[in-house]
Amino acid sequence: METLAIALLAFFAAGWFVLAGADIGTGMLTPWLGRSDGERRLVLASFAPFFLGNEVWLVATVGVLVGCFPALEGELLSGQFPVLVALLTGWIVRDAGLWSRGRGPGPRWRATCDAAVTCGSWTVALSWGWLLAALLTGRPYVPATGATALLTALAVAALFTAHGLGFATLRLTGLPYERARRLVGRAGRPWQSFALTAVLMGGLPLWAGTALPLAERAASPATLGLLVPALLVVTPLLVAVQAWIWHTFRHRVAGPSYL
């Protein structure tokens, strides 16, 4: 059961980085991809149908961590508290900008919401880089500091933006598409860039997870015997719903919609 619990945690964490990394990376580039109000709406519409479903993967990751590895969750929460506060703040600001953009008057309101989406997305990406720096350096219970933390955070943020660019080339049209395609490069097909960054994004949490003593901090066999089978039943449903969402909204966006 411990092995299955670790596999589920790795699956949900990698799934969040691959799926949510696309909308976060695109959000980070919103001011560059969209130069006008209409173009920014188009950029947001490219990932608007996906971001709530993608966030479910992070909730599932946290749920597995809390339920199957409660001791480890407590140690990480107390040790990485500043990092997690920054991560949650960025998440809330980003989602608030997405939900509020079409609910206020005037271009200034929309510009403020666009800034919230961009700043929140950057904060989330940099916070993940900060957290991964601690894990990759073998000190998971203390926030990383110094040049290592800075360089890792910037490298992870750069990977988020590259992943977002690949996603943008698959979803956007018009001038925002041309700007994304210019950065990705015109050699090869658009999906190739997205596939490459997806592999790298999925590998990040798997690599960082090797620093965690998961087997030693697992819950009791009775608890795992209750939770793991339930998770194994729910997981195919989550995957099916996610596949349906991505299939339904697989076409490029040609105009502002959704949010």
Salt bridges, closest charged atoms under 4 A:
ASP23 OD1 - ARG94 NH2 2.28
ASP37 OD1 - ARG101 NH2 2.92
ASP37 OD1 - ARG110 NE 2.99
GLU39 OE1 - ARG179 NH1 2.94
GLU55 OE2 - ARG94 NH1 3.53
GLU75 OE1 - ARG217 NE 3.15
ASP95 OD1 - ARG94 NH1 3.11
ASP114 OD2 - ARG40 NE 2.76
ASP114 OD1 - ARG101 NE 2.50
GLU178 OE1 - ARG186 NH2 2.87
GLU216 OE1 - ARG217 NH1 3.69
